[in-house]
């Protein structure tokens, strides 16, 4: 038969373990710091379908929890379909990995509102533009939730992209990228 003292000890141990688990998760989530986002400005306006039509190049670093930061290069070719949808084919070169292809299909459904697909996402892509900032959201394989903050720079030819990937509310990866338009 359990005594009141032994029951209290068991509950106290469970609380301590729970607290340690929460603190451990907080510590791990702190391992992937988010870069500073550029300010939202009214101009230039970020029109995603215009910016990504043509050739783009992205130079990035990605930090995955419990791993070292490593480089990523993205080469994109976008074109507009007759209905105004953007089809963006990308080749992603991540250090230590074979190059992989992916495709975005994005369409403006209302002023400054986008929907679409991404070949390596398991959900649809949604996006909203406010001034020079486009925010995209989607879910990746494995239930990872991605949120991208793309900020068009004043030159209108480059954008700062910060993608935050979370699982169970914990930040597990952050990509910090500069995307540049390199041709029509």
C-alpha positions as CSV (number, residue, x, y, z in Angstrom):
1,X,0.0,0.0,0.0
2,X,1.3,3.4,-1.0
3,X,1.8,6.0,1.7
4,X,0.9,9.6,1.1
5,X,4.6,10.4,1.2
6,X,5.5,7.9,-1.5
7,X,2.6,9.1,-3.7
8,X,3.8,12.7,-3.3
9,X,7.3,11.6,-4.2
10,X,6.0,9.9,-7.4
11,X,4.0,12.9,-8.5
12,X,6.9,15.2,-7.7
13,X,9.3,13.1,-9.8
14,X,6.8,13.2,-12.7
15,X,6.5,17.0,-12.4
16,X,10.3,17.3,-12.3
17,X,10.7,15.1,-15.4
18,X,8.0,17.1,-17.2
19,X,9.7,20.3,-16.3
20,X,13.1,18.9,-17.5
21,X,11.5,17.8,-20.7
22,X,9.9,21.3,-21.3
23,X,13.2,23.0,-20.5
24,X,15.1,20.6,-22.8
25,X,12.7,21.4,-25.6
26,X,13.1,25.1,-25.0
27,X,16.9,24.7,-25.0
28,X,16.8,22.7,-28.3
29,X,14.5,25.2,-29.9
30,X,16.9,27.9,-29.1
31,X,19.6,26.1,-31.1
32,X,18.1,27.4,-34.3
33,X,17.9,31.1,-34.1
34,X,15.8,33.1,-36.5
35,X,17.6,35.8,-38.6
36,X,16.4,39.3,-38.3
37,X,13.6,40.1,-40.8
38,X,13.8,43.2,-42.9
39,X,11.2,45.9,-42.3
40,X,7.9,45.7,-44.1
41,X,7.5,48.8,-46.4
42,X,4.7,49.9,-48.6
43,X,7.0,49.9,-51.7
44,X,8.1,48.2,-53.7
45,X,5.1,46.0,-53.8
46,X,6.0,42.3,-53.9
47,X,4.1,40.7,-56.8
48,X,5.3,37.1,-56.6
49,X,4.3,36.1,-60.1
50,X,6.2,39.0,-61.6
51,X,9.3,38.5,-59.4
52,X,9.7,34.8,-60.1
53,X,9.0,34.9,-63.8
54,X,12.3,34.4,-65.5
55,X,15.6,33.3,-64.0
56,X,16.4,33.5,-60.3
57,X,19.3,32.4,-58.1
58,X,19.3,31.9,-54.4
59,X,22.3,31.7,-52.1
60,X,21.4,30.5,-48.6
61,X,22.5,28.9,-45.4
62,X,20.4,26.5,-43.6
63,X,20.6,25.6,-39.9
64,X,19.0,22.4,-38.8
65,X,18.6,21.6,-35.1
66,X,21.7,19.7,-33.8
67,X,23.6,20.1,-37.1
68,X,26.0,22.7,-38.3
69,X,25.0,25.5,-40.7
70,X,25.6,24.6,-44.3
71,X,25.1,26.3,-47.7
72,X,22.3,25.9,-50.2
73,X,22.0,27.1,-53.8
74,X,18.7,27.4,-55.7
75,X,18.5,28.0,-59.4
76,X,15.0,28.8,-60.7
77,X,13.2,29.3,-64.0
78,X,9.7,30.6,-63.9
79,X,7.1,31.3,-66.5
80,X,3.5,32.5,-66.5
81,X,0.7,30.3,-67.8
82,X,-2.2,31.7,-69.9
83,X,-4.4,31.9,-66.7
84,X,-1.8,34.0,-64.9
85,X,-0.4,31.2,-62.8
86,X,3.3,31.0,-62.1
87,X,5.2,27.8,-62.7
88,X,8.6,27.9,-61.0
89,X,11.0,25.0,-61.6
90,X,13.9,24.9,-59.2
91,X,17.1,22.9,-58.8
92,X,18.1,22.8,-55.2
93,X,21.8,22.1,-54.3
94,X,22.3,21.4,-50.6
95,X,25.8,20.7,-49.3
96,X,26.3,16.9,-48.9
97,X,23.1,16.0,-50.7
98,X,22.4,15.2,-54.4
99,X,20.7,18.0,-56.3
100,X,16.9,17.8,-56.4
101,X,14.2,19.3,-58.5
102,X,11.1,20.9,-57.2
103,X,8.2,22.8,-58.7
104,X,6.0,25.6,-57.4
105,X,2.6,26.5,-59.0
106,X,1.3,29.7,-57.6
107,X,-1.8,31.7,-58.6
108,X,-3.1,35.0,-57.3
109,X,-6.7,34.4,-56.2
110,X,-7.5,37.9,-55.0
111,X,-5.4,41.0,-54.7
112,X,-2.3,40.1,-52.6
113,X,-3.6,36.5,-51.9
114,X,-2.0,33.4,-53.4
115,X,-2.7,29.7,-53.5
116,X,-0.8,26.9,-55.1
117,X,1.2,23.8,-54.8
118,X,4.8,22.8,-54.1
119,X,6.1,19.4,-55.2
120,X,7.7,18.5,-51.9
121,X,4.8,19.7,-49.7
122,X,1.9,17.6,-48.5
123,X,-0.5,20.6,-48.2
124,X,-1.4,23.4,-50.5
125,X,0.6,26.6,-50.4
126,X,-1.1,29.8,-49.2
127,X,0.4,33.3,-49.4
128,X,-0.4,36.9,-48.5
129,X,1.5,40.0,-49.6
130,X,1.6,43.2,-47.5
131,X,3.7,45.9,-49.2
132,X,7.1,44.4,-49.9
133,X,6.6,41.2,-47.8
134,X,5.2,37.9,-49.0
135,X,4.4,35.3,-46.4
136,X,4.0,31.7,-47.6
137,X,2.8,28.8,-45.5
138,X,2.7,25.0,-46.2
139,X,3.2,21.7,-44.6
140,X,6.1,19.4,-45.7
141,X,6.5,15.7,-45.6
142,X,6.8,14.4,-42.0
143,X,4.3,17.1,-40.7
144,X,6.9,19.9,-40.7
145,X,5.2,23.3,-41.0
146,X,7.0,25.9,-43.0
147,X,6.5,29.6,-43.0
148,X,8.5,31.8,-45.4
149,X,9.0,35.5,-45.1
150,X,10.1,37.0,-48.5
151,X,10.9,40.7,-48.4
152,X,11.5,42.5,-51.7
153,X,14.4,44.8,-51.5
154,X,14.2,48.4,-52.7
155,X,16.0,47.5,-56.0
156,X,13.1,45.3,-56.9
157,X,15.6,42.7,-58.3
158,X,16.4,40.8,-55.1
159,X,14.5,39.5,-52.0
160,X,15.5,38.3,-48.6
161,X,13.9,34.9,-47.8
162,X,13.7,33.5,-44.3
163,X,12.0,30.1,-44.0
164,X,11.2,28.8,-40.5
165,X,10.4,25.1,-40.2
166,X,8.6,23.8,-37.1
167,X,7.5,20.5,-35.7
168,X,5.3,20.3,-32.6
169,X,5.7,24.1,-32.3
170,X,9.5,23.8,-32.0
171,X,11.8,25.5,-34.6
172,X,13.8,22.7,-36.1
173,X,15.3,24.5,-39.2
174,X,15.9,28.0,-40.5
175,X,16.9,29.0,-44.0
176,X,18.3,32.5,-44.6
177,X,18.6,33.3,-48.3
178,X,19.1,36.1,-50.8
179,X,17.2,35.5,-54.1
180,X,18.3,37.5,-57.1
181,X,16.6,37.9,-60.5
182,X,19.3,37.1,-63.1
183,X,17.4,37.3,-66.4
184,X,14.1,37.6,-68.2
